[in-house]
Amino acid sequence: MKALILNSGLGRRMGALTDEHPKCMTEIDAGGETILSRQLRVIAAAGIREVVITTGYYDKVLVDYCNSLDLPLQYTFIKNPIYDRTNYIYSIWCAREYLREDIVLMHGDLVFEEAVFARLLASEESCMVVSSLLPLPEKDFKAVIGNGEIQKIGIEFFENALAAQPLYLLKESDLALWLESICAFVERGDVNCYAENAFNAVSDRCKIFPLDVKNMLCGEIDTPQDLEAVSEKLAECGTRTVYMCFSTDVIHSGHIAILKRARRLGKLTVGVLTDNAVMSYKHFPVVPYEDRCSMLENIAGVTRVVAQESLSYRDNLLRLRPDFVVHGDDWRVGVQRPIRDETEKVLASYGGTLIEFPYSNDEKYRALDTNARAGLSLPDIRRARLKRSLEAKGLITAIEAHSGITGLIAENTVVYEGGGTHQFDAMWISSLCDSTAKGKPDIELVDMTSRFRTIDDIMEVTTKPIIFDGDTGGLTEHFVYTVKSLERMGVSMVIIEDKKGLKKNSLFGAEVEQTQASIEEFCEKIRAGKLAQKTRDFMICARIESLILERGMEDALARAAAFVEAGADAIMIHSRKSSPDEIFEFVEKFRACDGGTPLVVVPTSFNQVTEEEFKTRGVNVVIYANQLTRSGFPAMQRAARSILTHHRAKECDEEMCMSIKDIITLIPEDN
């Protein structure tokens, strides 16, 4: 894209201000900035590098001035040899050979705020700046609007018209049509009219749309009175406020570029998504909220940093009422589209404006993000995430995984809702499911070495925290080594149940003989485990079987208090009843005495309760303990029966099977 600036005019109405230089070199503020230097600075800041400037009056002064500005721009100067006898339609004709792509066209006496230019460049169609709020001028341009398009441009139009300014974005195809018409005008000697007259002749084919900037600054300086008014408006622009939101763990050059563009629009406030907000729509933040705030606070041009508690901008916008919200254009589609729509509505409610810049989709930025996410799989980082998630969200969810592929399902399954996402926070490595996957009974027959291999398989391809089903924990002496091994591997939590002897699945309850450990001996196991661990991140959760074994609520509560006193980091309360009443009763009574220790539930039998209800009542971890195993086996049985029934695989493949290609896409290429 190039910029074309028309500077061939004489500027007679400026009086003595243009006695020694072209009008575009008139100073517009006390700092010595001129109309042209401001235009060129804004053009360069937007990333445009080629500028075509038509000249006439004092052309050498103009050329020398542009070169003295030391901007990263490549200039092409085109002198209109008969500038004093023609209008700028002839200047454009002189420059026609340099106009073979998308261009920004502006008059050299035009002053506009950077937000106007940003909106212009963001347009996907050819457009011209108009204002629906300004009164129609008597002697300046108006644009006649019909069917959402500009049909005519000129000073003589008043019907169905809006005030317009000669600042255009012209796509190559529309520019070609306009240039063709300009050439026709010049060839027949029609060189003293506006170039817009040539547009009017082809407006049925040359599609230019109005870009309504309302009361934002965009005006020509034709007289000293115009200069005074524009200078005052520029001073007002200095009080504009801008809001952006960030969630990133890594600040790269793409972020710096958009921050620079945003801070040129006004005083910049950056909202930083809290850890909970980030987790609600994408991966766990590698860098904690406080550190992400610190990164952004130390970037030049950021006036202040505030928390954004959710994906929605609404609360912060209504509180801060910024003039502009800046965002990349990537949220026009996809999961964030509802957030964008809401933001536009909130801005419209008080007169704010959304400015969107092209999203930086550079491969090197994707590589940085991939590398940052890869760090989530490191043992120390993975282990710490469970506690951080609990602190950030209050309630987390985990689903069982018993292999690398089920780990990938747990890791990557996402549901999009309300402009955000819902996904599992952690994985549960179940003794039952691990044993079942190996075709073994759930009686602690699968030894820890084998179970650790399952953890390795899952950890190798995932990043989410792991909660390990430690059954009874075994002998205290053995549990100590289990804790050390799990902690070293990067597991976040081990859950052990207060039973002893040969394990029987809890859902059998009192139907089979099960022995509950005494409070004292189980407390001793907890204390030994806590002494063995090396970090503060690893958690030992005590699972209470009193309700399962029908020992009563008071026994369950007494055990919970004792286990917490012994050092348990969390309490899991279990029930095999289909009604959640006794679970709710336990939670209520436990919370009356202990408001801080995390509570864990496994709603296998009372599966009608929602996560939100659990959270409201004081539960912190919900584990879906065996659903992937229970859903997988019936599906495999149906597939096997189908093949046996039909003596071929066609029906099975068509009705029951995922394609191998789709399965392969679940597996990361860098495994």
PyMOL commands that set and color helices and strands:
alter all, ss='L'
color gray80, all
select helices_A, chain A and resi 12-18+23-25+35-45+59-68+88-94+96-98+114-122+172-187+195-202+224-237+253-263+275-279+289-297+314-320+329-332+337-350+363-377+379-393+404-412+431-437+448-459+476-489+506-511+519-532+553-566+581-593+611-617+627-646+650-656+660-665
alter helices_A, ss='H'
color red, helices_A
select strands_A, chain A and resi 2-6+50-55+74-79+103-107+110-112+127-131+142-146+149-154+161-170+209-212+218-220+241-246+267-273+302-308+324-328+353-357+396-400+414-417+420-423+426-429+466-469+493-497+499-500+515-516+539-544+570-573+599-601+621-624
alter strands_A, ss='S'
color yellow, strands_A
deselect
rebuild
show_as cartoon
